[in-house]
Amino acid sequence: MFAGMELLLWMMMVMMILNFTGGQSNQYSRAVDWLSRYGYLPPPDPRTSKLQTKDGIEQAIRVMQRFGGIQETGLIDSETLKLMSTPRCSLPDIVGGEEMRRRRRRRRRKRYALSGLKWHKTDLTWSVHSFPSRSSVSPDVVKTLLALALKAWSDAAPLNFRQLPGDGEAGGDIRVSFASLLHNDGYPFDGQGGTLAHAFFPGVDEVSGDTHFDDHETWSYRDGGSTTDLFTVAVHEFGHALGLSHSSSDPSIMRPYYQGPVGDVSQYKLDLDDRLAIQQLYGQWLSQDDTQPGGVNPDPPLFPTPLPPRPTSPEPSSDERCQGSFDAVANIRGEVFFFRGAHFWRTKRDGSLVSLRPAVITNFWIGLPSGTNKVDAVYERKSDSKIIFFIGSQYWVFSDTKVMSGYPRPLSDWRMTMPSGAAVDRVDAAFVWAHNGKTYLFSGGQFWRFDESQRTGNQEPDPGYPRSNDVWKGMPTHMDDVITWGEGAAYFFKGDFYWVMKDGGINQEYVSPKATGMDWLRCPSPPPTAAPQDPGKPKECICAFNRSSLRNDCLLLVAVMLIINGLISVNN
């Protein structure tokens, strides 16, 4: 009885330590990535492999907390994580080198911040090069909102803004566009949520003054719901285009985090901190009567009230990425995409999430049917880098994120038939194996192999196929999806777990399942439970200590065993 209680206590201590260290490691990695991205930590030096120190990270967290106006603890607590997850401007908060960082860290309270750059003129032109594609706000209303956002700054300083005619063709000092993902300026957007917009400081470079809004956001005005207020974000970004950096003052429109609608946009006035900042760069109007904001139509179009309702699909919370299986998993451009329902999550090559919030599939992949709420399989074709989606009995081919002409097409193009002669009507999983460059499609417990380097019209499977999924020893026979990663390893996903088939082999006696959420999606360690049974082994209980960093866990386990053994020896 006593021995049984000791064993139970020992197991509980091990799990508590492993769960604690797993959560701490997850938070540490996420914090370093975020702090580096927004200027609080210098990026790691690839030449010297310089690592961030514990003291340096703690100090950077304190600066971030002070800048964000939350309690300054130096710890990655819940309030800090919440602030890191808040939608925001994608420009860094701390601009400059290490010396500037040190000076700013010494400041207890910073009012406005200047970039050190300004326009050496006060008559500025602006133009709109593209409009939001996923918004009920019309182009005319967009232009009015942008003009009123510029007016907020010209009300406070002797600036005149004139809109150039010819949408999409005009130049000007400030060029506005709505763009998605990679848009040729070195600062890609991340889909819905996360970063919202960015602007370039004044100067002589081609991009100086350019202001970009993420087209994956649902832009609106005076809407406090799940949409993003265009006017509020535009005022903030135009502040950057005029030479202002982020401010830690509250209230200030130049705080980096999204602040929501401001009320009546036609009556909006900058807060004192922002007025002082813009006047520091451009001076003041000689008198209130001299205020002549340019670029605003004296009779702007009336805004429709209220906004018409927009069709929406329920958005899962960030925690839902850690629960349940995925419809499809794909390795695309070196990132791993996890699809579930109408949404997907992305992880980068370094293991960091692009955004904790999921993105809507049809907002990202332009050309899939509206209302798509399940994807069966996805893979990137290596011969031409096209991306193939399988949904039901059809497939789509994408060039980057836009569907190619002539799609969807019927799955019968692939000429897959079951051993009974019945045609395949859906694909369960698909991947290109780096081991041999061949494409594998799975359906109903069978798989087919294709050589897509020799594509000529319809796809013919290699001779001898289909074959049974049982060939992949140690893998689940009815998987959710498969990807290839590294030098040829194949990763099989099923439910909450994944299995790794290494070195191009297909006959491994036993493969230990690992937790997908913890290893791929920055989820906390799962509670102790029975892991899924290996298909090739008799049923037995497998303890689910599944981690990618087993070495640290083993060291902890040994330490705990030694401690308990010492305690037992003393008691005996």
N, C-alpha and C positions, 0 to 999 in steps of 0.2 A: 504494500500500500504506500509506504513512505517512498519507495523507489519510483512508483508511478507518479506521485505528486511531484517529485524532483524532475522527472522527465517532462511533465506538463509545464512546470515553471521554466525549465530550460528552453523549451520550444517557444513559449511566449516571449521570453527575453530576446531570443534570436530574431523573431519576426518584428518585434518593436524596434530593434536596432537597424535591421535591414530596411524597414519601411521609412524610418527616420532619415537614414543616409541617402536612400533613393530620392526622397522628396527634397532634401537639401541639395543634392547634386543637380537635380532638375532645375530648382530655383536659381542656383548659382550660374548655370550655363545660360539660362534665359536672361538673367540680369546682366551678365557680361555682354551678351549680344546687344541688348537694348541700350545699355550705357555707352557702348562703343558707337552705335549707330547715331545717337543723338549728341555726341560730343563730350560726354562726361568722362569717358576713358579714351585714351589713345588706342587706335587699332593695334592688334599684335603685330610685331615686326616679323615679316616672313623670312628675313635674312638671318636673324638671330634667334628666332623662335622664342622671343621674350614673352614670358607669362605674366599675367596680372597678379599682383600680390594681394593677400587678404586685406592688408591695411589700405592699399590703394582702392580696392573695390568698396570697402566700407566707407572711405572718405567720399568716393564718387556717389555712393547711395545717399549720403548725407547732403551733398550739394544738390542732387536731384530732388530730394525731399524738400529742401529749403526753397528751391526754385519753384516746385510745384505747390507750395503752400500747405504741405501736410506735416505731421509730426516728424521731427528730425531724430530718428533712432539709429540710423546706420544699418538697420536690419531689413531683410526682404520680407516684410510683414504683409498682412492682407491689404492694408491701405495702399502700400507701395505697389503691389501687384495689380490692384485695381487701377491705379493711375497709369501704369505701364500698358494696360489694356484699353485705355481710353482713346478713341479716334482723335487724330491730331494732324498738324502740319508735318510734312516729311523733312523740313530743314532741321539741322541740329540746333540745340539750345545754346551750346557753347561753341562759338566760332573762333578758330585761331589755333595757335600752337600751344605747346606745353606751358610756356611762360604766361600766356593769357589765361589758361585754365587755372594756374596757381593764383593769379591776381583775382580772378573772379571767385575762386573758392574762399578767399579771405574776406569777401564782402558779406556782411550779415544780411543786408537787404539791398537789392539792386532795383533802381527805378527803371526808367526806359533804357534800352540798349541800342547803340548805333553800330552799323556794320563798318563804318569808316568810308563808305562809298555814297555818292549822291550824284544826281543829275546836275550838270553845270548850266542849267537853263530852267526856266519855270513854265514855259509853254511846251506841253508834252502832247503827243498824239498816241492814240490807241486804236486797236482793231480786233475784231473777233474772227478767228480762222476756222473754228468749228463749234458746233453746239452739242449739248448733251443728247445722247441717243436713247436714254432710258428715263425720260422725265416727261411729265405732263406740262412743264413750263415751256411756252412757245419761244421761238427765237427773239421775237420782239420784246417779250417780258425779260428774257435773259439779258438783252442789251440794256434795257432800262435798269435792271438790278445792278449791272456792272457800272453803269453811269452814276447811279446813286451811291455806289460804294466808293467811286473816285471822288464824288462830291463831298463825302465825309472828310476826306483829306484836304481838298481845296477850300473847304469852309474854315479850316484851321490855319492854313498857311497860304502864301501868295503863289498858288499853283493854278494853272489853267489847263484843262484837258479837252482835247478836240478829237472826236471820233472820225476816223477816215472812212470813206465810203468803200463799198466793195467787199462784202464778207468773204473771207477765205483767200483773198488776193492781196489786200492792202498790207503794208508794212507797219511802220510806226515805232514809237519807243516802247510801248507796252503791247505785246501781242498775246491775246488770250486764246486758249484752245482747250478742248476736252479730249483727253487721250486715255488709253488703256495700257497697262502693263509696260512692256518695253516700248518707248516712244522716241528713241534716238536722242536723248539728252543725258544719258548716263545715270538717271534717277528713276528707275521703273516704279510704277505703282503696283499695289499688291491685291487688287480686286476689292470687293466690297468690304467696308470697314477698314481698320488699320489707318494707313495714311490717306489723307483726303485731297491734298493739293500741295503745290510748291511754286515758288517764284524765284527768279534770279535777280541779284542785286544790280543796281545801275552800273554802267561801265561802257566800254567800247567793244566788248565781245559781241558776237552775233546773237547770243542768247540773252544778253543783258535786258532786264525788264520783262522777259517772257514769263507768263503766268499760266500754269497748267493745272487743270482740275481733273480728278480721277473720274473717268466716264463710267466706271462700274458703280459709282454711288448713284442713288436716286435723289437728284437735286430738286429742291423745292424752295418755298419761302413761306414764312409764318405758319409752319407746320411743326408742331412739337412731337410728332410721332417718330416712326422709325426712319424717316427721310433725313437728308442733310440740307441745312439752310444755306442756299447759295450766297445770299447777301452777306451773312456773317463771315463766311469763309473768304469771300472776295475782298471785304474790307481788310481782313488780316493779311492776305497774300499781296494786295496792292501796297500795304505797308512795307513788305519786303522789297517789292519792285521800286519803291522810293528810297530805300536805304536803311530801313529799320530791322534790327534783329529781334529775337524773341525777348519778351519781358517777363519777369517774375512778379510784377506788381499786380495787385487785385483791387479794383477792377482794371483791366487793360485788354483791348482787343488783340494785342500782340502776345498774349499768353499762348503757348503752343497747342493747348488742348481745346478741342471743339467745345463751344460754349452755348450752342443752340440759338434759336431765333431771338431778335432784339426788339420785336414789337413793330411799330409803324416805321418802315424803312425810310419814308419820305421825310421824317422828322428826326432821324437818328443824328446824334452828336457824339463825337469822340470823348472819352473820359480825359481827365486832366493829364494823366501820365502820357497818353498818346499825343495830346495836343502839344505838350512841352517837347516831346521827342521830335515831332515833325518840324516844329518851329526852331529847334536847335540846328536842323539841317538847312531849312529854307527861309527862316525868318518869320515875321508876322505881317499881316495886313496892316497898313498904316492906320486905318480906321475900320470900323465895322461896315461902313458903307462901301468900302473898297472891295469887299468880298464878291468875287465874280466867278463862281465855279463854272468852268467850261465843260463842254461835252455832254450836258444834260438837256434833253428836250424839254422846253418850258411847259409843254403839255404832254407828259408821259402817258402811255396807254393805261387805262384803268385796269387794276388787277382783279381777276375774277375771284369772287368770294362766295362760298368756300371753294377750295380746290376739289375737283372731281375725284371720287375714290379711285384708288389704283389697285388692280388685282395683285395680291401678294400671296406668297406661299409661306407656310409657317417656317420660321427660322429656328433651327435647333440651337440650344445654348452651347457655349464652348465646352462644357463638361460632357456633352453627348458624344463627342469624338472618342471618349474613353469607354463607351458602353456599347456592346453588341458588335455584330459583324458588319462588313462592308459589302456593297453590291459589286464593286470593282476596285482594283488597285492597279496603278500603272506607273512605270518609270518613263517620264517624258522630259527630255532635255536635261537629264541629270537630277531632276526632282521627282519625288514620289507623290502621286495624287491618290487620295483615298475618297471614293465616291460612296455616298449613302443617300438614298432618296433623291431630292432635288438639289442637294448641296455636295460640296467637296472641300477637303482640307489639303494643304500642300506642305511638304517638308523639303528643306533644301539639303544639299549634299553634306553640309556640316551637321545635319540633324536638327536644325532649328526650324520651328514652324514659321511659315510666311505670315500667318495671322491666326490668332486664337479663334477668331470668328470664321465660320464657314462661308464660302462663296456660292452663289447660285450658279448651277451648271450652265443654264441657258444664257446667263448674262456674260459668261466667259467664252463659251464655245458658240459663236454666232452661226446659226444655221440648223441647230437641233430644233425639233418641234417645241413650240411653246407649251409649257405644262409638263415637260419631261420630268418624271419623278422617279425614274430608275434606269440605270445604265447596266447592261449585262457584262460587258468587258471592253477594255481599251488597251491599245498598245501603240508604240511609235515604230513605224516601219524604218529599218535602218538603211535600206537602199536609197531612199530619197527624203528621209526625215518627215514623211507625212504621218498623220495621227489618225488611227482608225477606231471608230466607235461602233459597237454592236448593241442594238436595241431590238429585241424580238427577232423577227424574220428579216430585218434590214440592217444595212451597215452604211456608215458615212465616212468619207475621207476628208480630212482637214489639212489645209496648208496653214500652219501655225494655229490661230484661233478662228479661222473662217472656213466654212465648208466649201469644197470645190464644186464647180458646176457639174451637174448630172447626178448628184446624189440627193437622197439615199438611193441605193440599189438593193435588189433582193439578195438574200444570203445564198441563194442557189448559185450565184456566180462562183462560189468557192467549191462547188461540186463535192460536197461532203454527204455521204450516205452511211447509215448505220449498217452493221453486218446483215441485218434483216432486209436491207434494200430501201428502207424508209429514208426520206430526205430529212436532214437536220433542220430544225426550225428555230434554233437559238444557239448562241455560244455562251458557255458558262465561264470560260476563262481564256485568255490569250496573252502570249508573250513571245518575244524573240530571244532565244537563248544565246547569250554571249559566247558560250562554249563552242558553238558551231555556226552561228549566224542564221539558223533556221527558225521559221515561224511555227508556233504550236498553237492549235485551237482545240479546246476541250468542250465536250458536250455529252451529257447522259452517260458518264462513266467511260467514255472513249476519247481518244485524241488523234488528231491528224497533224502531219508535218508538211510544211511547204517550203520551197526554195524561192523566195520572192526576188532574188537577184536575177531570175530568169522570167520575170513577169511578162506574159503575152496575152492580154485579154483576160478571159476567165482563169481562175486559179485551179490548177490540178495538184492534188496531194501527191506526195512521194509514194512510190510503189510500196505495198505492204501495209498501208494504213487504211482504216483506223486500227489502233491497238488499244488494249485495255489500260485504264489508268493504274491497274495493279502493277504495271511495269515499274512505276516510280516507288520503289520499296521504301517504306517508312514514312511516306507522305499520305495525307488524307486523299481518299479516292474521289470524293466529291468536294472539291475546293471552291472557295469564293473567287479566287484569282491567283495568278502566278506572275512574278516579275523576275528579271535577272538583275544582278547587282555585282559590282566588282569585276573580277576576272573570269567569271563564268558560273558563279554560284546561282542556284535557282531558289527563290523564296516562295513557298506555298502558304497562302493565307486561308484560314478557316475559322469562323467564329471570332473569338477574342485572341486567337493564337496564330503563330506562324512557325514554319519549319524551314530549315536551311539545308539544301542539297548541295554540297560543296564539290568543287573540282570537276564539274561536268559528269559526275557519276550518277547512275540511276539505281544503284543497288546497295544501299546502306542499311546495315542490320537494324540500327536504332537511331532515331533522330529525336532529340529532346525538343518538345514544343516550348516556345517562348511567348511572352506577353506582347501583343502588338501595340497596345496603347502605351505601355511604359517605354518600349524601345524606340518607337517611331513617332509618337504623337505627344510626347511630354506629359504623360499621365502619371499619377501617383502609383505606387506599387499596389498590386491587387491584394485583397485579403487572402489568407491561406485557404486553399481549396484544392480540389482534385483537378489536375490538368487533364485535357482530352487524352484518351487512350491512343497509344501508337497503333496504327492499323496492323502492323506486322508482329505484334507481341501479344501474349495472353493478357487478359484483363488483370490489372494490378493497380494499386494506388501509387500515383506519381505525385510527389510533393511539388507544388508550383512555385519554386524559388527560381523563376525564369528571369534572368537579367543578362544584358549584354556584357556587363562588367563583373563577371563571376569572380575574378581574382580578389577584388576588394571584399566581396561577400564571404569568400572562403577565409580570408584573413580574420574577419570579424567573427566568423563561426568558430574558428580555432581559438580565438581569444576568449570568447564566451565559454567554450568547453573547458579551457584551462582554469578560468575563474571558478566555474561551478565545481570542477573536479577538486580544486583546492578547498572550496567550502565544505564539500562532502568529506574530504580527508580529515579536515579539522574536527567536524562533527563526529566522525567515527573514532 
